């Protein structure tokens, strides 16, 4: 009787192991950039009042992030994380695209930009323009209980020399972001 129980136990263990192995293999399958369409064309205005088109993405690696100038913690923290990486990669550029074009005017973004790396372009536009870019980049945005705030994804997108999406990260440190950019821009 005990050998029958041992056999059943071993059979169940093997089946479980096989199923787990299959699931792990499915989860580690690499997604290529051709499978994910992130990004698109845009025509926005930077913190100095200059028009910026999506063509700016071509020819340089670009970090793209979304937020708003009145964000109390996450957005300023992410912008501060860019400092070391932008210094390490002189040809890398960064775009901060507002989620709050009503309040993030050219003047507001100009003032906000003074606290961060000088190579970060802060972009705004009409509500329709921003909604299109948010949709193109698949950014999660939702209203907060406080009408002055938004809940939103805190991802930094890396765009390649051809202007297309490479990958994204939600870094916890400058070193993590630096390693991420180094890995993809070798």
N, C-alpha and C positions, 0 to 999 in steps of 0.2 A: 504494500500500500504506500509506504513512504517513498519507494522508488518512482511510483506513478506520480506522486505529488511533486517530487524533485523534477521529474521530466516536464510536467505542466509548468512549474515555476521557471525552469530554464527556457522553455518554449516562449512563455510570455515575456521573459526578460529579453530574449533575442528579438522578438517582434517589436518590443518597445525600443530597443536599441536601433533596430533597422529604421523604424519610423522617425526617431529623433535624428538619425543621420540624414535621412532624406529631407527633413524639414530644414536642418542646418544648411544643407547644400542649396536649397531653394533660397534661403535668406542671404547667403553670401554671393549669390549670382550678381555680378557687377552690372550696373546700369550704365549704358553708354549715353553720351550727350545726344545722340540721334533719337533716343527713346524718350527724352524729356525735352519739351519745348518751353524753355524759360527765357524771357526777354522779348524784345520787339523794338519797333521804331518809336521814337518820341521826339518831340520838339518842346523843350522847357526853357526856363529862364534861370540863370544862376544868381548868386547873391550880389553880383555886381551889375545886374541888369542886362547881361549878355545872353543871347540865344544860344542854347546848347542842343545839338541834335544827336541822335543815337549814333551817328557816324563817328563821334568822339571815341567810341569804344574800339574802333578798328586801329590796329597798329600798336596798341599798348594793352598790357594786362590791366584790368580794372576791377576794383572792389566796389560793389553796389550795395548800399544798405538803405533801409527805409525807417522813418521815424518822424518826430515833430519837435520843434524847438522848445515847447513848454513841457516836454516829457521830463518828469522829475529824476529818474534814475537810469533806466536801461539805455536810452538813446545817448545821453552824455557819456555813459560808461563805454558803450561800443565805439563811439567816436574817439575817445581817449585811447582805446586799444590799438587804433590805427597808427599812432605816433611812431612806434618802433619799427613797424613793418614798412611804412612809407619812407622812413629814413634809410632803412636797409636796401630798399629797392627804388632808386631814383627815377626809374622809368615807369613805375607803378602809379596809377591814378586812382582816385576814390571819388565816388558820387554818393551824396546823401540826398535822397529824394523824400520830400515831405509827404506826410499823410494828411496834413492839415493846411491845404492851400489858402483857406479863408484867413487864418491867422499868420501863417508863414509867408508873409509878403517878402519881396526883395529886401526891403529895409530890415525886417525882422531877422531874416536869414543872414544878412550882412553882419548884424550885431552878434548873432549867435555864433557865426563862424570865427569870430575873433578869439574864441576860447580854444580853438582846435587847430590841427595841422593846417598850414597855409595851402597845401595841395588838395584839400578836400573841397570839391565843388558842391555847393548846397543848391538844390534845384527845386523850383516851384512852377506852378502853372495853373490853369483853370481846373475846376473840379473835374470836368470831363477828361482833361488830359491826364490828371493824376489817377483817376479811376481806371483809365486804359492801361497805364504803366503798372499799376497795382495788379490788375488782372493778368497782364502779360508776364509778370514776375511771380505770379501765384502767391502773393502776400496775403496772409490772414489779417483781416482788420475787422474789429467789432466795436460797437459803442460800449462805453464804460458807464457805470452808474453816475460818475461825475462827467458832465457834458464837456468839461475841459480836457478830458483824457480819452485815449483810445487803447484798447487791447490789440496788440499786433504781434506778428511773428518777429523774432529778433535774429534773423539770419543775415549773414554777409555773403553775397554772391560773388564768385570769381568768374569774370568773363575773359575769354581768350583773345589772342591777337586778331582773330577774325571777328571779334565782337559777339561771339556765341558763348553761351553758358558752358562752364567747365564743371563747377561743383559749388557747394555752399558749406558754411560752417556757422555755428553759434559759439564763438570762442569764449573761454573763461579767463584767458590770460593773453598778454602780448606775445609770449613765447609760443603759445598754441597757434595763434594766428600767423606768426612768422613761419613756423614749421609747415603750416598748411600751404601758404603761398610758395614757400621754397619747394615743397613737394611737387606742385603743379607747374612751376615755371622754370624747371631745370632746363 
